[in-house]
Amino acid sequence: MAFRVQRSERFPLFAFLVAGGLLGACASSEDLGHLEPLAIVPSERRTSTPSPTPTPTPTSTPSPKPTPTPTPEPTPTPEATATPSPEPTSTASPGPTPSPEPTPTQAPTAQRVVVSPNSATINAKSPSGQGAQGFVTSIRLVSTVAMSDGSTNEAVTWSTSDPARATVGADGTVQAPSTATAGTVTITATARGSSLSASALITVTTHGRVNVIVK
């Protein structure tokens, strides 16, 4: 038994081989000896028409995206600063107007000193304290101090140039002691609180001295 199998497009080579195997399994060795060689009829090869190469589509240049403009944030409105109310200024009660201190009056100063009389003669007393009749044994000098305010006074300090010949008291009384010798003495009056002064010249004599002799 001979089989002639013609390849067709409906049965691919794989199916043909499978079918041949099956036939070989079913046929006997005697049958296989009478098998004619299979003639493989080549099928028509279809020539595929190449597809046209597609024209490349030009790549579109992307348009630059616009840079987004940032939306400015709203400026915060500053909070209103509360203006402090001015505190009322306390008006101090006016105190009593102090009385102006009186301008101290300048103390008057001595302007001139005068001694009267400015000269005199006195007689020394005797040791017993007696003087000859008619002889002056003491004299009082008077001082006058003229002040800057026009007033006058007798405020002076008396002094003598020779206490052994004549003395002077605080009131200006001048006397010659019994031991005095004849001569002159200057009696000076100096205004108190000042260096101004005036003087009187006193002459001392011993003519009126009485010597008493007791037997």
LOLOVEX-972068 format. One record per residue (C-alpha): x, y, z; residue number from 1; residue in one letter. Coordinates in steps of 0.001 Angstrom, whole numbers, plus 500000, padded with zeros to 6 digits. Layout:
<rs>
{c1:X | c2:Y | c3:Z | n:NUM | res:A}
...
</rs>
This chain:
<rs>
{c1:500000 | c2:500000 | c3:500000 | n:1 | res:M}
{c1:501486 | c2:503208 | c3:498907 | n:2 | res:A}
{c1:500711 | c2:506596 | c3:500286 | n:3 | res:F}
{c1:501384 | c2:509745 | c3:498478 | n:4 | res:R}
{c1:501154 | c2:512730 | c3:500545 | n:5 | res:V}
{c1:501298 | c2:516082 | c3:498963 | n:6 | res:Q}
{c1:502184 | c2:519027 | c3:501125 | n:7 | res:R}
{c1:499736 | c2:521695 | c3:500996 | n:8 | res:S}
{c1:499416 | c2:524976 | c3:502688 | n:9 | res:E}
{c1:496657 | c2:523576 | c3:504794 | n:10 | res:R}
{c1:498844 | c2:520962 | c3:506359 | n:11 | res:F}
{c1:502148 | c2:522109 | c3:507526 | n:12 | res:P}
{c1:505209 | c2:519944 | c3:507564 | n:13 | res:L}
{c1:504782 | c2:519151 | c3:511189 | n:14 | res:F}
{c1:501318 | c2:517663 | c3:510549 | n:15 | res:A}
{c1:502704 | c2:515681 | c3:507686 | n:16 | res:F}
{c1:505387 | c2:514125 | c3:509759 | n:17 | res:L}
{c1:502921 | c2:513274 | c3:512435 | n:18 | res:V}
{c1:500655 | c2:511637 | c3:509918 | n:19 | res:A}
{c1:503533 | c2:509640 | c3:508501 | n:20 | res:G}
{c1:504423 | c2:508384 | c3:511891 | n:21 | res:G}
{c1:500925 | c2:507231 | c3:512473 | n:22 | res:L}
{c1:500871 | c2:505418 | c3:509174 | n:23 | res:L}
{c1:504128 | c2:503737 | c3:509954 | n:24 | res:G}
{c1:502727 | c2:502524 | c3:513156 | n:25 | res:A}
{c1:499690 | c2:501043 | c3:511429 | n:26 | res:C}
{c1:501420 | c2:499446 | c3:508435 | n:27 | res:A}
{c1:503383 | c2:496322 | c3:508489 | n:28 | res:S}
{c1:506953 | c2:495978 | c3:507526 | n:29 | res:S}
{c1:505892 | c2:494518 | c3:504257 | n:30 | res:E}
{c1:503832 | c2:497487 | c3:503496 | n:31 | res:D}
{c1:506572 | c2:499813 | c3:504425 | n:32 | res:L}
{c1:508778 | c2:498115 | c3:501878 | n:33 | res:G}
{c1:506462 | c2:499096 | c3:499102 | n:34 | res:H}
{c1:506273 | c2:502758 | c3:500106 | n:35 | res:L}
{c1:507253 | c2:505063 | c3:497407 | n:36 | res:E}
{c1:509411 | c2:507940 | c3:498231 | n:37 | res:P}
{c1:507405 | c2:510934 | c3:498951 | n:38 | res:L}
{c1:507705 | c2:513705 | c3:496593 | n:39 | res:A}
{c1:507671 | c2:517014 | c3:498360 | n:40 | res:I}
{c1:506099 | c2:519509 | c3:496148 | n:41 | res:V}
{c1:507416 | c2:522849 | c3:497108 | n:42 | res:P}
{c1:504801 | c2:525377 | c3:497738 | n:43 | res:S}
{c1:504921 | c2:528688 | c3:496137 | n:44 | res:E}
{c1:506952 | c2:531154 | c3:498117 | n:45 | res:R}
{c1:505179 | c2:534325 | c3:498529 | n:46 | res:R}
{c1:507362 | c2:537337 | c3:498143 | n:47 | res:T}
{c1:506471 | c2:539875 | c3:500760 | n:48 | res:S}
{c1:506299 | c2:543396 | c3:499563 | n:49 | res:T}
{c1:508352 | c2:545548 | c3:501872 | n:50 | res:P}
{c1:506365 | c2:548108 | c3:503674 | n:51 | res:S}
{c1:507342 | c2:551665 | c3:502863 | n:52 | res:P}
{c1:509584 | c2:553277 | c3:505423 | n:53 | res:T}
{c1:507449 | c2:555724 | c3:507286 | n:54 | res:P}
{c1:508558 | c2:559294 | c3:507052 | n:55 | res:T}
{c1:509662 | c2:560332 | c3:510511 | n:56 | res:P}
{c1:507379 | c2:562826 | c3:512005 | n:57 | res:T}
{c1:509354 | c2:565931 | c3:512895 | n:58 | res:P}
{c1:509699 | c2:566338 | c3:516601 | n:59 | res:T}
{c1:507772 | c2:569352 | c3:517633 | n:60 | res:S}
{c1:509783 | c2:571812 | c3:519685 | n:61 | res:T}
{c1:507951 | c2:572267 | c3:522934 | n:62 | res:P}
{c1:506845 | c2:575777 | c3:523473 | n:63 | res:S}
{c1:508501 | c2:577270 | c3:526556 | n:64 | res:P}
{c1:506182 | c2:577285 | c3:529419 | n:65 | res:K}
{c1:505553 | c2:580773 | c3:530727 | n:66 | res:P}
{c1:507211 | c2:581393 | c3:534061 | n:67 | res:T}
{c1:504435 | c2:581775 | c3:536530 | n:68 | res:P}
{c1:504442 | c2:585211 | c3:538073 | n:69 | res:T}
{c1:504255 | c2:584800 | c3:541838 | n:70 | res:P}
{c1:501259 | c2:586439 | c3:543279 | n:71 | res:T}
{c1:502519 | c2:589077 | c3:545736 | n:72 | res:P}
{c1:501410 | c2:588429 | c3:549233 | n:73 | res:E}
{c1:499315 | c2:591200 | c3:550650 | n:74 | res:P}
{c1:501270 | c2:593531 | c3:552915 | n:75 | res:T}
{c1:499970 | c2:593071 | c3:556419 | n:76 | res:P}
{c1:498327 | c2:596154 | c3:557736 | n:77 | res:T}
{c1:500282 | c2:597311 | c3:560810 | n:78 | res:P}
{c1:498320 | c2:597328 | c3:563956 | n:79 | res:E}
{c1:497445 | c2:600739 | c3:565141 | n:80 | res:A}
{c1:499566 | c2:601777 | c3:568106 | n:81 | res:T}
{c1:497463 | c2:603022 | c3:570895 | n:82 | res:A}
{c1:498401 | c2:606595 | c3:571729 | n:83 | res:T}
{c1:498783 | c2:606845 | c3:575495 | n:84 | res:P}
{c1:496596 | c2:609448 | c3:576989 | n:85 | res:S}
{c1:498692 | c2:612176 | c3:578603 | n:86 | res:P}
{c1:498541 | c2:612009 | c3:582327 | n:87 | res:E}
{c1:497170 | c2:615141 | c3:583846 | n:88 | res:P}
{c1:499922 | c2:617320 | c3:585196 | n:89 | res:T}
{c1:499344 | c2:618001 | c3:588807 | n:90 | res:S}
{c1:499374 | c2:621698 | c3:589430 | n:91 | res:T}
{c1:501149 | c2:622437 | c3:592632 | n:92 | res:A}
{c1:499367 | c2:624843 | c3:594859 | n:93 | res:S}
{c1:501318 | c2:628055 | c3:594931 | n:94 | res:P}
{c1:503011 | c2:628451 | c3:598232 | n:95 | res:G}
{c1:503433 | c2:631722 | c3:599958 | n:96 | res:P}
{c1:505783 | c2:634034 | c3:598162 | n:97 | res:T}
{c1:508882 | c2:634308 | c3:600285 | n:98 | res:P}
{c1:509582 | c2:637792 | c3:601403 | n:99 | res:S}
{c1:512796 | c2:639108 | c3:599961 | n:100 | res:P}
{c1:515544 | c2:639230 | c3:602482 | n:101 | res:E}
{c1:516391 | c2:642769 | c3:603335 | n:102 | res:P}
{c1:519654 | c2:643974 | c3:601973 | n:103 | res:T}
{c1:521994 | c2:644277 | c3:604897 | n:104 | res:P}
{c1:522808 | c2:647866 | c3:605599 | n:105 | res:T}
{c1:526486 | c2:648524 | c3:605485 | n:106 | res:Q}
{c1:527772 | c2:649617 | c3:608838 | n:107 | res:A}
{c1:528991 | c2:653188 | c3:608830 | n:108 | res:P}
{c1:532725 | c2:653662 | c3:609029 | n:109 | res:T}
{c1:534775 | c2:656314 | c3:610746 | n:110 | res:A}
{c1:535769 | c2:659154 | c3:608474 | n:111 | res:Q}
{c1:537464 | c2:661574 | c3:610890 | n:112 | res:R}
{c1:538582 | c2:661853 | c3:614552 | n:113 | res:V}
{c1:538942 | c2:665120 | c3:616416 | n:114 | res:V}
{c1:540378 | c2:665633 | c3:619956 | n:115 | res:V}
{c1:539539 | c2:668785 | c3:621875 | n:116 | res:S}
{c1:541481 | c2:670565 | c3:623168 | n:117 | res:P}
{c1:544379 | c2:669492 | c3:621039 | n:118 | res:N}
{c1:546878 | c2:670932 | c3:623525 | n:119 | res:S}
{c1:546952 | c2:671685 | c3:627271 | n:120 | res:A}
{c1:549255 | c2:672196 | c3:630293 | n:121 | res:T}
{c1:548893 | c2:670393 | c3:633591 | n:122 | res:I}
{c1:550909 | c2:670531 | c3:636781 | n:123 | res:N}
{c1:552216 | c2:667512 | c3:638619 | n:124 | res:A}
{c1:550775 | c2:666917 | c3:642068 | n:125 | res:K}
{c1:552819 | c2:666835 | c3:645242 | n:126 | res:S}
{c1:553591 | c2:663513 | c3:646866 | n:127 | res:P}
{c1:550818 | c2:664206 | c3:649356 | n:128 | res:S}
{c1:548367 | c2:664532 | c3:646479 | n:129 | res:G}
{c1:547936 | c2:668251 | c3:646859 | n:130 | res:Q}
{c1:548623 | c2:670872 | c3:644287 | n:131 | res:G}
{c1:549475 | c2:674510 | c3:644563 | n:132 | res:A}
{c1:546509 | c2:676762 | c3:644427 | n:133 | res:Q}
{c1:545817 | c2:678081 | c3:640958 | n:134 | res:G}
{c1:547573 | c2:675258 | c3:639140 | n:135 | res:F}
{c1:545638 | c2:672744 | c3:637008 | n:136 | res:V}
{c1:546550 | c2:669145 | c3:637802 | n:137 | res:T}
{c1:544219 | c2:667311 | c3:635340 | n:138 | res:S}
{c1:542263 | c2:667905 | c3:632180 | n:139 | res:I}
{c1:539576 | c2:665945 | c3:630298 | n:140 | res:R}
{c1:540005 | c2:665590 | c3:626559 | n:141 | res:L}
{c1:536903 | c2:665170 | c3:624373 | n:142 | res:V}
{c1:536942 | c2:663053 | c3:621213 | n:143 | res:S}
{c1:534567 | c2:663341 | c3:618273 | n:144 | res:T}
{c1:534345 | c2:660646 | c3:615592 | n:145 | res:V}
{c1:532608 | c2:661611 | c3:612344 | n:146 | res:A}
{c1:530970 | c2:658561 | c3:610666 | n:147 | res:M}
{c1:530216 | c2:657866 | c3:606996 | n:148 | res:S}
{c1:526476 | c2:658090 | c3:607567 | n:149 | res:D}
{c1:526796 | c2:661599 | c3:608982 | n:150 | res:G}
{c1:526533 | c2:660602 | c3:612620 | n:151 | res:S}
{c1:529112 | c2:661298 | c3:615324 | n:152 | res:T}
{c1:530188 | c2:659485 | c3:618466 | n:153 | res:N}
{c1:532915 | c2:659391 | c3:621083 | n:154 | res:E}
{c1:533818 | c2:655723 | c3:620660 | n:155 | res:A}
{c1:537592 | c2:655892 | c3:620863 | n:156 | res:V}
{c1:540466 | c2:654183 | c3:622634 | n:157 | res:T}
{c1:542817 | c2:656462 | c3:624561 | n:158 | res:W}
{c1:546565 | c2:655976 | c3:624900 | n:159 | res:S}
{c1:549586 | c2:657905 | c3:626218 | n:160 | res:T}
{c1:553063 | c2:658138 | c3:624842 | n:161 | res:S}
{c1:554681 | c2:658350 | c3:628350 | n:162 | res:D}
{c1:552695 | c2:656843 | c3:631245 | n:163 | res:P}
{c1:555406 | c2:657962 | c3:633738 | n:164 | res:A}
{c1:554735 | c2:661570 | c3:632850 | n:165 | res:R}
{c1:550979 | c2:661558 | c3:632205 | n:166 | res:A}
{c1:548173 | c2:659018 | c3:632313 | n:167 | res:T}
{c1:544822 | c2:659026 | c3:630554 | n:168 | res:V}
{c1:541588 | c2:657340 | c3:631618 | n:169 | res:G}
{c1:538856 | c2:655697 | c3:629511 | n:170 | res:A}
{c1:536879 | c2:658936 | c3:629613 | n:171 | res:D}
{c1:539822 | c2:661038 | c3:628355 | n:172 | res:G}
{c1:540925 | c2:662490 | c3:631705 | n:173 | res:T}
{c1:544671 | c2:663224 | c3:631737 | n:174 | res:V}
{c1:546705 | c2:663486 | c3:634968 | n:175 | res:Q}
{c1:550392 | c2:663766 | c3:635843 | n:176 | res:A}
{c1:551606 | c2:661560 | c3:638685 | n:177 | res:P}
{c1:553465 | c2:663114 | c3:641647 | n:178 | res:S}
{c1:556678 | c2:661540 | c3:640403 | n:179 | res:T}
{c1:556339 | c2:662982 | c3:636949 | n:180 | res:A}
{c1:559047 | c2:665111 | c3:635530 | n:181 | res:T}
{c1:558456 | c2:668179 | c3:633510 | n:182 | res:A}
{c1:558000 | c2:667586 | c3:629799 | n:183 | res:G}
{c1:555439 | c2:666869 | c3:627056 | n:184 | res:T}
{c1:553205 | c2:663865 | c3:626499 | n:185 | res:V}
{c1:551124 | c2:662905 | c3:623439 | n:186 | res:T}
{c1:547654 | c2:661627 | c3:624226 | n:187 | res:I}
{c1:546043 | c2:659788 | c3:621282 | n:188 | res:T}
{c1:542399 | c2:658914 | c3:620606 | n:189 | res:A}
{c1:541832 | c2:656068 | c3:618052 | n:190 | res:T}
{c1:538363 | c2:655406 | c3:616630 | n:191 | res:A}
{c1:537097 | c2:651925 | c3:617542 | n:192 | res:R}
{c1:537141 | c2:649505 | c3:614624 | n:193 | res:G}
{c1:539304 | c2:651843 | c3:612606 | n:194 | res:S}
{c1:542856 | c2:653045 | c3:612326 | n:195 | res:S}
{c1:541835 | c2:656709 | c3:612252 | n:196 | res:L}
{c1:543104 | c2:658697 | c3:615220 | n:197 | res:S}
{c1:543750 | c2:662176 | c3:616578 | n:198 | res:A}
{c1:546039 | c2:663410 | c3:619342 | n:199 | res:S}
{c1:546598 | c2:666208 | c3:621830 | n:200 | res:A}
{c1:549925 | c2:667503 | c3:623105 | n:201 | res:L}
{c1:550019 | c2:667776 | c3:626928 | n:202 | res:I}
{c1:552737 | c2:669738 | c3:628719 | n:203 | res:T}
{c1:553537 | c2:668651 | c3:632272 | n:204 | res:V}
{c1:555051 | c2:671135 | c3:634751 | n:205 | res:T}
{c1:556169 | c2:670885 | c3:638357 | n:206 | res:T}
{c1:555641 | c2:674532 | c3:639312 | n:207 | res:H}
{c1:552561 | c2:673854 | c3:641390 | n:208 | res:G}
{c1:554093 | c2:671031 | c3:643340 | n:209 | res:R}
{c1:554041 | c2:671805 | c3:647051 | n:210 | res:V}
{c1:556656 | c2:670274 | c3:649259 | n:211 | res:N}
{c1:555434 | c2:669998 | c3:652854 | n:212 | res:V}
{c1:558157 | c2:669709 | c3:655471 | n:213 | res:I}
{c1:557083 | c2:668459 | c3:658888 | n:214 | res:V}
{c1:559312 | c2:669285 | c3:661872 | n:215 | res:K}
</rs>
